[in-house]
Amino acid sequence: MAEERTGKAISKRSLPREVKISIKASKAKKGENLVVLDLRGISSFTDYFVIMHGNSARQNLALNENIEKELKKEKIMPLSVEGRKLAEWILMDYGSFIIHVFSEKAREYYSLEKLWGDAHKFSY
C-alpha cells in the first residue's frame, strides 16, 4: 500500500499545507467531487494531484483564480498554468502538487482517478 511505498503514514491531516490551502480555496468556489491523490512513490514528477470539476467554464475559471489567489498570499506561485482559454481542463503545476480543474465531461473522459488507481485517494 501507499504507506509501504513512502514509509510515512497517510492521512488528510498529514497533507502539505499548500495542498490544504488549495482544497479550502476549491471548496470556497464549490469545486465538485474534490479528490486528492497521493502519488508519492508511484510518480517521479509530482507528489499529489488535486482533482475537481466545475459546472461551467466560468466556474472552472473562478476555481482557478481563487486557488491561485489563496496560494499567492502564501507566496506559492505556479510553475505553469494551462487550459484557461477553453476552461475544459485547467492544469496548475506547482511542482510537488498539480491541480486539475475539469469540466464534468472532460473529467469523465480523462479519468485520472482510474489512470492513477494505485494512488491513495482522499475525498472531500
FENQUI-V540853 format. One record per backbone hydrogen bond with DSSP energy under -0.5 kcal/mol. CO is the residue of the C=O (numbers start at 1). NH is the residue of the N-H. Records with the same first field share a line. If there is no record, write none. Layout:
CO = NH + NH
//
This chain:
1 = 4 + 5
2 = 6
3 = 7
11 = 14
12 = 15
16 = 19 + 20
17 = 21
18 = 22
19 = 23
20 = 24
21 = 25
22 = 26
23 = 27
24 = 28
25 = 29
26 = 29 + 31
27 = 30
32 = 53
34 = 124
35 = 51
36 = 38 + 122
37 = 39 + 49
38 = 120
39 = 42 + 43
47 = 39 + 40
48 = 98
49 = 37 + 51
50 = 100
51 = 35
52 = 102
53 = 32
54 = 104
56 = 60
57 = 61
58 = 62
59 = 63
60 = 64
61 = 65
62 = 66
63 = 67
64 = 68
65 = 69
66 = 70
67 = 71
68 = 72
69 = 73
70 = 74
71 = 74 + 76
72 = 75
75 = 77
80 = 93
82 = 91
83 = 87
88 = 103
89 = 91
90 = 92 + 101
91 = 82 + 93
92 = 94 + 99
93 = 79 + 80
94 = 96
96 = 47 + 48
97 = 94
98 = 50
99 = 92 + 101
100 = 52 + 102
101 = 90
102 = 54
103 = 107
104 = 108
105 = 109
106 = 110
107 = 111
111 = 114 + 115
112 = 116
114 = 117
116 = 119
120 = 38
122 = 36
//
